[in-house]
Amino acid sequence: MTNRIALVIQYDGSGFRGWQNQKDSITVQGTLEEKIAELDPIRPVKAIAAGRTDSGVHASGQVVHFDCSGPIPIHKWASALNGRLPASIKVLEAVGVPKVWHACYSAKYRRYRYSIFNGSYPNLFLQNISWHKYRFMLDINLMKHALNDLLGLHDFAAFQKAGSNRSNSLTTVQDVSISRYGDIVTVEIQASGFLYGMVRLLMGQLVAVGEKRLSLEKFRYRWRKGLRSEVKEAAPAHGLCLIRVGYEEKIFSKEKSFDTFPSFYLPKFEPTKYTS
């Protein structure tokens, strides 16, 4: 008898070549599958993720499923894996799910956060988890106006890297937000799905708007016309984090299905909200 297990996991993407298995590269998928196989050697292991994060991208609320047939009780999988995984990957929770449930195809949305350090001087301790833009104060209100235009179903071909296997570039953006926490600016984007490289290309353009190197009108024109050739700068991978995956069914406990990523580097005060 086989069981389907769903995991909520966190990982520091700094030392990985992304989620997906690649020959001769250390990936999150490969590392996780190796440790699952040590615990359940009876069958080949295939771990399926809700989001295939790129090299260097972090996750604080990634969701994964796999099938197993070993004797380990479902509720023991989290602790068993954490005892074997490297310090850069942690399992927050493991639950049993029906065989028809799928970490990727059952998901209703993914939510990403991009973090920018925008103080007066560089910060050594934030350099691996935020894009350092510390010589020019970003205009958050301009960035907010640019973000608001993205809401709804649109063709985002301008923000799609080469190599995508999708049949089209349509995506529904469900929610956007931007906040400043002292020297840190965070942008959150929630969508039904994301194109390959979409958030990093979008953030490159959005920061150019915030620095007033790119006008709102030009930003809108580029993405609405699908001018991929004019979108040249992608934001660094290390500022990006997959913070939550949403499902119709509430299969995980609330405190473990939402990210804890900001708590170790963001101050404990209410952010300044910017509205149009």
DRENGU-645555 format. One record per atom (N, C-alpha, C): residue in three letters; x, y, z. Coordinates in steps of 0.2 Angstrom, whole numbers, plus 5000, padded with zeros to 4 digits. Each point is the difference from the previous one (the first is absolute). Layout:
N
ALAXYZ/...
//
This chain:
276
MET500449945000/MET499650065000/MET500450065000/THR499950054996/THR500350065000/THR499650065002/ASN500450055004/ASN499750065002/ASN500350064996/ARG499650055000/ARG500250064997/ARG500150055006/ILE500650035000/ILE500250045006/ILE500150074997/ALA499750055003/ALA500150074998/ALA500550035006/LEU500550044997/LEU500450045005/LEU500050074999/VAL500150045005/VAL500150075000/VAL500850015002/ILE500450034995/ILE500750005001/ILE500250074999/GLN500650015004/GLN500450074999/GLN500749984997/TYR500350044996/TYR500749994999/TYR500350074998/ASP500650005002/ASP500550064998/ASP500349984993/GLY499850034995/GLY500149984993/GLY500850024998/SER500350035004/SER500750024999/SER500549954997/GLY499949945003/GLY500549944998/GLY499749954995/PHE499450024997/PHE499749954995/PHE499950034993/ARG500049964995/ARG499950024993/ARG499249994999/GLY499750035005/GLY499250004999/GLY499749945003/TRP499350004999/TRP499749945002/TRP500149944996/GLN499950004993/GLN500049944996/GLN500649974999/ASN500049935000/ASN500649964999/ASN500450024993/GLN500650005001/GLN500550024994/GLN500649955001/LYS500249984994/LYS500649965000/LYS500650035003/ASP500449975005/ASP500650025003/ASP499950075003/SER499450015003/SER499950065004/SER499649995006/ILE500150035005/ILE499649995007/ILE499450044999/THR499449975001/THR499450035000/THR499649985006/VAL499550045001/VAL499549995006/VAL499749934999/GLN499749994994/GLN499649944998/GLN500549945001/GLY500650004997/GLY500449955001/GLY500249985007/THR500150055004/THR500249995007/THR499549975004/LEU499450034999/LEU499449975003/LEU499849934998/GLU500049994994/GLU499949934998/GLU500549955002/GLU500650025001/GLU500549955002/GLU499949995008/LYS499850045004/LYS499849995007/LYS499449965001/ILE499550014995/ILE499449965000/ILE500149934999/ALA500549994995/ALA500149934998/ALA500449965005/GLU500450045004/GLU500349975006/GLU499549975005/LEU499550035001/LEU499449985004/LEU499549954997/ASP500050014994/ASP499549954996/ASP500349984994/PRO500449955001/PRO500449974994/PRO499749954995/ILE499349995002/ILE499749954996/ILE499850024993/ARG499850064999/ARG499850034993/ARG500450064998/PRO500050014994/PRO500450064997/PRO499650065003/VAL500450065002/VAL499750065003/VAL499950054995/LYS499550034999/LYS499950064996/LYS499650065005/ALA500450055001/ALA499750055004/ALA499750064995/ILE499450025001/ILE499750054995/ILE499950065005/ALA500250064997/ALA499950065004/ALA499550044996/ALA499750055004/ALA499550054998/ALA500350054995/GLY500750025002/GLY500350054996/GLY500749984999/ARG500350004994/ARG500649984998/ARG500550065000/THR500250015006/THR500450065001/THR500750004997/ASP500250064997/ASP500750004996/ASP500650005005/SER500649994997/SER500650005004/SER500050065004/GLY500249995007/GLY500150065005/GLY499350025003/VAL499549984997/VAL499350035003/VAL499949965006/HIS499750035005/HIS499849975007/HIS499349985000/ALA499849965005/ALA499349995001/ALA499949995008/SER499450035002/SER499949995007/SER499349975001/GLY499649984994/GLY499449975000/GLY499949964994/GLN500549964998/GLN500049964994/GLN499649945002/VAL499649974996/VAL499649945001/VAL500249954995/VAL500149945003/VAL500349944996/VAL499549945001/HIS499949954996/HIS499749945001/HIS500549944997/PHE499949945003/PHE500349944998/PHE499649945002/ASP500149954997/ASP499749935002/ASP500549965003/CYS499849965005/CYS500449965004/CYS499749945002/SER500349945001/SER499749945002/SER500449975006/GLY500450045004/GLY500349975006/GLY499650005006/PRO500349985005/PRO499749995007/PRO500050075004/ILE500350054998/ILE500050065004/ILE499350035000/PRO499750025006/PRO499450035001/PRO500050074997/ILE499550024997/ILE499950074997/ILE500350055004/HIS499850005007/HIS500250065004/HIS500750005002/LYS500449954998/LYS500749995002/LYS500450034994/TRP499750014994/TRP500450014995/TRP500450075001/ALA499750055002/ALA500450065001/ALA500650005004/SER499949975006/SER500649995005/SER500549954997/ALA499849954996/ALA500549954997/ALA500450044995/LEU499750044996/LEU500350034994/LEU500550065003/ASN499750035005/ASN500550065003/ASN500649975003/GLY500049945002/GLY500649975003/GLY500549984995/ARG499850004993/ARG500549984995/ARG500150064995/LEU499650045000/LEU500150064995/LEU500550055002/PRO500350034995/PRO500550055002/PRO499750065004/ALA500450045003/ALA499750065004/ALA499650054995/SER500150004994/SER499750044995/SER499349984998/ILE499849945002/ILE499349984998/ILE499749985007/LYS499450025001/LYS499649985006/LYS499349984998/VAL499749955003/VAL499349984999/VAL499650035006/LEU499550044998/LEU499650025006/LEU499449965002/GLU499849964995/GLU499449965001/GLU499949944995/ALA499849955002/ALA499849944995/ALA499349985002/VAL499649994995/VAL499349985001/VAL499949954994/GLY499549955001/GLY499749964995/GLY499550034996/VAL500049994993/VAL499550034996/VAL499849944995/PRO499450014997/PRO499749964995/PRO500549994994/LYS499949944997/LYS500549994994/LYS499850054994/VAL499450035000/VAL499950044995/VAL500350075001/TRP500250015006/TRP500350075002/TRP500750014997/HIS500150064997/HIS500650014997/HIS500350075002/ALA500650005003/ALA500350065002/ALA500050064995/CYS500149984994/CYS500050064995/CYS499350014997/TYR499749954997/TYR499450004997/TYR499450025004/SER500049985007/SER499450025004/SER500150075003/ALA500650034999/ALA500150075003/ALA499550054996/LYS499850055004/LYS499650054998/LYS500450074999/TYR500550005003/TYR500550065000/TYR500649985003/ARG500550044997/ARG500750015003/ARG500150075002/ARG500350015006/ARG500250075002/ARG500750015001/TYR500350054997/TYR500850015000/TYR500150075004/ARG500550005003/ARG500250075003/ARG500750014997/TYR500150074998/TYR500750024998/TYR500250055005/SER500649995003/SER500350055005/SER500550044997/ILE500050075002/ILE500550044997/ILE500350045006/PHE500650005001/PHE500350045006/PHE500150074997/ASN499750055003/ASN500050074997/ASN500250055005/GLY500549995004/GLY500350045005/GLY500650054997/SER500350035004/SER500550054998/SER500749964999/TYR500149955003/TYR500649965000/TYR499849924999/PRO500549974997/PRO499949924999/PRO499949975007/ASN499749945000/ASN499949965006/ASN500349934999/LEU500549985003/LEU500349944999/LEU499649945001/PHE499650015006/PHE499649945002/PHE499349994996/LEU499950054995/LEU499449994996/LEU500249994993/GLN500649994998/GLN500350004993/GLN499749934997/ASN499949955003/ASN499849944997/ASN499249994999/ILE499750055003/ILE499249995000/ILE499750064997/SER500450054998/SER499650064997/SER500550034995/TRP499750044995/TRP500350034995/TRP500250075003/HIS500750025000/HIS500250065003/HIS500050064995/LYS499550045002/LYS499950064996/LYS500150065005/TYR500650025002/TYR500050045006/TYR500350074998/ARG500150024994/ARG500250074998/ARG499550054998/PHE499449974999/PHE499450044997/PHE499449985004/MET499650045003/MET499449995004/MET499549984994/LEU499749945001/LEU499549984995/LEU499350045001/ASP499750024995/ASP499450035000/ASP499449955000/ILE499849985006/ILE499549945001/ILE499450024997/ASN499750065000/ASN499450014997/ASN500049994993/LEU500550024996/LEU500149994993/LEU499949924999/MET500449965004/MET500049934999/MET499349975002/LYS499750035004/LYS499349985002/LYS499550014994/HIS500150054997/HIS499650024994/HIS500149944994/ALA500749994999/ALA500249954995/ALA499749935002/LEU500049985006/LEU499849945002/LEU499249994999/ASN499750055002/ASN499250004999/ASN499849984993/ASP500450024995/ASP499849994993/ASP500049934999/LEU500449965004/LEU500149934998/LEU499449955002/LEU499550035004/LEU499549965003/LEU499549974994/GLY499849945001/GLY499649974995/GLY500349954995/LEU499649984995/LEU500349964995/LEU500350044995/HIS500749984998/HIS500350044995/HIS500549954997/ASP500350024994/ASP500549974997/ASP500750035002/PHE500449965004/PHE500650035003/PHE500649984996/ALA500049994993/ALA500549984996/ALA500650045001/ALA500050065002/ALA500650055001/ALA500449975006/PHE499749975004/PHE500349975006/PHE500149935000/GLN500149974995/GLN500149934999/GLN500749984997/LYS500449975004/LYS500749984997/LYS499949954995/ALA500549994996/ALA500149954995/ALA500049935003/GLY499849954997/GLY500049935003/GLY499449985003/SER499550045000/SER499349985003/SER499749954996/ASN499749955003/ASN499649954996/ASN499250015000/ARG499850065003/ARG499350025000/ARG499850014993/SER499349984998/SER499750024994/SER499850074999/ASN499950045005/ASN499950075000/ASN500350035006/SER499950074999/SER500350045006/SER499550045004/LEU499449975000/LEU499450035004/LEU500149985007/THR499950055004/THR500049985008/THR499550055003/THR499749985005/THR499650045004/THR500350025007/VAL500250065000/VAL500350035006/VAL499450025005/GLN500049975006/GLN499450005005/GLN500150065005/ASP500650015002/ASP500250055005/ASP500750035000/VAL500150065001/VAL500650035000/VAL500150055006/SER500650005003/SER500150055006/SER500750025000/ILE500150065003/ILE500750035001/ILE500050035006/SER500549995004/SER500150035007/SER500750025001/ARG500150055005/ARG500750015002/ARG500049995007/TYR500549965002/TYR500149985007/TYR500750045002/GLY500050065002/GLY500750035001/GLY500450004994/ASP500549974999/ASP500450004994/ASP499949954995/ILE499549965002/ILE499849944996/ILE499350014996/VAL500049994994/VAL499450014996/VAL499949934997/THR499349985001/THR499849934998/THR499450014995/VAL500149964995/VAL499450004995/VAL499849925000/GLU499350005001/GLU499749934999/GLU499550004994/ILE500149944997/ILE499649994994/ILE499749935001/GLN499350004999/GLN499649935000/GLN499749994994/ALA500149944997/ALA499749994993/ALA499849925000/SER499549994995/SER499949934999/SER500649964998/GLY500450034997/GLY500649974998/GLY500550054997/PHE500649984999/PHE500550054998/PHE500449974994/LEU500250054996/LEU500449984994/LEU500749995002/TYR500449974996/TYR500749985001/TYR500450075001/GLY500250025006/GLY500450065001/GLY499650065001/MET499449995000/MET499550065000/MET500150055006/VAL500149985006/VAL500050045005/VAL500750045000/ARG500549974999/ARG500750034999/ARG500050064995/LEU499749984994/LEU500050054994/LEU499650065002/LEU499449985003/LEU499550055002/LEU500450055005/MET500349975005/MET500350045006/MET500650044997/GLY500449984995/GLY500550044996/GLY499750074998/GLN499449994996/GLN499650064998/GLN499750045005/LEU499849975005/LEU499650035006/LEU500550055004/VAL500649975001/VAL500550045003/VAL500350064996/ALA500049994993/ALA500250054996/ALA499450065000/VAL499449985001/VAL499550055001/VAL500150045007/GLY500249965005/GLY500150035007/GLY500650045000/GLU500549994996/GLU500650044999/GLU499950064995/LYS499450004997/LYS499850054995/LYS500550004994/ARG500249944998/ARG500449994994/ARG499549984995/LEU499449985002/LEU499549974995/LEU499350035002/SER499750044995/SER499450035002/SER499449955000/LEU499550015004/LEU499449965000/LEU499749994993/GLU500050054996/GLU499749994993/GLU500449954996/LYS500750005001/LYS500449954996/LYS500049935003/PHE499950005007/PHE499949935003/PHE499449974997/ARG499450045000/ARG499449974998/ARG500049984993/TYR500350044996/TYR500149994993/TYR500449944998/ARG500549995004/ARG500449944999/ARG499749935001/TRP499650005006/TRP499749935001/TRP499449994997/ARG499650064999/ARG499449994996/ARG500149984993/LYS500550024997/LYS500249994993/LYS500449934999/GLY500249975006/GLY500449945000/GLY500750014997/LEU500350065002/LEU500750024997/LEU500549975004/ARG500149935000/ARG500549965003/ARG500750034999/SER500150024994/SER500750024998/SER500250075004/GLU499550035002/GLU500250075004/GLU500049985008/VAL499949945002/VAL500049995007/VAL500749965001/LYS500550045002/LYS500749974999/LYS500249985007/GLU499850035006/GLU500349995006/GLU499549955005/ALA500349955002/ALA499649965005/ALA500350015007/ALA499650015005/ALA500250005006/ALA500449945003/PRO500550015004/PRO500349945003/PRO499649955003/ALA500249944999/ALA499649945003/ALA499950005008/HIS500550025003/HIS500150005007/HIS499550045004/GLY499750054997/GLY499450045003/GLY499449975000/LEU499949954996/LEU499349974999/LEU499949945004/CYS499449995003/CYS499849955004/CYS499349984999/LEU499849934999/LEU499449974999/LEU499750005007/ILE499550045002/ILE499850005007/ILE499349965002/ARG499649994994/ARG499449965002/ARG499749974994/VAL499749945000/VAL499649974995/VAL499449995003/GLY499450024996/GLY499449995003/GLY499649944996/TYR499649975004/TYR499649944998/TYR499250015002/GLU499649974996/GLU499350015002/GLU499949965007/GLU500349955001/GLU499949965006/GLU500650025005/LYS499850015006/LYS500550025005/LYS500349945003/ILE500549984997/ILE500349935002/ILE500650015005/PHE500350065001/PHE500550025005/PHE499750045005/SER500450005006/SER499850045005/SER500250074998/LYS499650055003/LYS500150074997/LYS500750035002/GLU500249985006/GLU500750035002/GLU500649974996/LYS499949954997/LYS500549974996/LYS499950004992/SER499550024998/SER499950014993/SER500150074997/PHE500150055005/PHE500250064998/PHE500750025002/ASP500450044997/ASP500750015001/ASP500250035006/THR500649985003/THR500350035006/THR500650034997/PHE500150014994/PHE500750024997/PHE500250075003/PRO499550055000/PRO500250075002/PRO500250015007/SER499849955005/SER500050015007/SER500750015002/PHE500549984997/PHE500750005002/PHE500450064997/TYR499750044996/TYR500350064998/TYR499650064999/LEU499450005001/LEU499650055000/LEU499850035007/PRO500050065001/PRO499850035007/PRO499349995002/LYS499949995006/LYS499349995002/LYS499650065001/PHE499850034995/PHE499650065000/PHE499650004994/GLU499450045000/GLU499650004994/GLU500350034994/PRO499949984994/PRO500350034994/PRO499750064998/THR500350044997/THR499750064997/THR499649974993/LYS499450015000/LYS499649984994/LYS500050064995/TYR500049984994/TYR500050054994/TYR499449984996/THR499550054999/THR499549994996/THR499950054995/SER499749984994/SER499950054995/SER499550055001/
//
